[in-house]
Amino acid sequence: MAKLEAIVAAHPINRKPYHCIRFARLSSHRKPLYTVTGDERELGALSALKAAFELHGGHCFHCRKWLAPQKLSQAANRDHIHPKSDGGEDYLHNLVITCGTCNRSKAAKNIVDFQVERGKDYLKALDAHIARCIEAMTD
């Protein structure tokens, strides 16, 4: 079951900073905890993505602009694929890094309403992720 939990808790996008985040275990409240390459603390999803970006940088999910490792700010931030204001939660698969311009432009829109092509890209990645989960369940 540990292998399945690790696959399910992973981020569907396999590039910086997401691939630097590894499932560690479930907390006593059954929430995933993660470690980040270069930072072995056990962190929740929001903190893990923050730490991974600040250590490794990454591309803006929306415009693909490279964002060097830096503290989260108005210039670089986390965004929810499914907005919190519409019921989106702080699970790793629902979080991405965005530049400030895209984050402000997207506001509380969902990914497909904001940018159809990125929405399609994300749904393909999520579909592949779900397929890996199903495969792990049959192993």
N, C-alpha and C positions, 0 to 999 in steps of 0.2 A: 504494500500500500504506500510506502514511503516514496517509491518511484513515481507512482501515479500522482500523489500530492505535489511532488516537485514539478511535474509536467503541467498539471492544472494551474498551479500558482505562478508559473512563468509568464513572461510578457510575450505576446504573439509576434512582436517585431524583434528580429534577431540582428540588431546593430547597436552601435553606441547610442546612448548609455545603457540601453535595456539589457543587452547581453552580459553586462557586468554585474547584474543583479541575480543572486542565486537564492532559491528557497532554502531556508534553514530548518524550520519546524513550524508547527501550529502552536499558537499561544494557548494558555489555559482557557481563553475565551473563544478558541477555535478560529482565530484570525491568523493568516500567514505572516510569518516573520522571515526576513531576508538578511543576507549578508551581501556586501558589495566588494568587488575586487579592490584591494587596497584599504579596506575598512571592515574589520571583522566583527563589528558590533551587530547585534541582532536588532533589526529595525522594521517598523511597519512599512507598508507600501509607499506612502507619501514621503517618509523620511529616507527610505532606500533610494527612490528615484532622485531625490534632492542630492543625496550623498554621491550617487553614481554620476550625475551630471556635473557636480562641483569638482569631482576628481577626474572625470574622463571627457567631459564635453559631449556634444551630440548635434545632430541636425534638427532644425525646426521641423516638426512633423508636417506642417502645412506648406511652407514655402521651400523647405529643404536647405535653407541657408545654414552654413556651419556656424555653430556657437561654441567658441572655445570654453574650456573649463572655467567656471566663474560661479560666484554666489548667485542664487536666484534673486531677481530684481525686476524692475519694469522692463528691462532689456531682454530678459530670458526667464521663463517661468514654466510651471507645470500647468497642464490643462486637462480637463475631463472630456473624454470622447463623448460620453453621455453626460450632459451637464448635471451638476449637483441640484440645480434649481428644478430639474425635471426628474429627479429621483436617482441620478447617477451616484455611485458609491466610490469610496476611496480604495478600490481594488486595483492592483497593479495593471491588469489588462485594460482598465478604464483611464489610465493616466499616460500622458505624453508630454514631451518637452516642446515648447513653442517660443518663438521670438516674441517680443513685446508687441510688435505691430500686428502679427497674426492673432495673438491672444486677445488684444483689444478689439480687433475686427470681428472675431468669432463671437465674443461675448458669451451669451447663454444659448447659442444655437447648437444643435446637434451637428455631428461631423458631416452628415450627408447634406443637410440644409446649407451649411457653410461652404463646403467645397466637395462637390460630387466625386471628383477623381480621387482625392485622398480618402474619401469615405469608401469608395470601391476598393482601393488598395488595402485599407485596414480590414475590410470585410473578408478579402481574400486571405490575408494573414491570419485572421481570426478563424476562418474555416480550416486552414491548414493546422492551426493550433488545436482545434477541436478534434481533427482527425488523429493527431498524435495522442491526444488524451484517450480516444476510443481504442486506438491500437494498444496503448499501454494497459488498458483494462482487460484486453484479451490475452496479454502475455502471461 
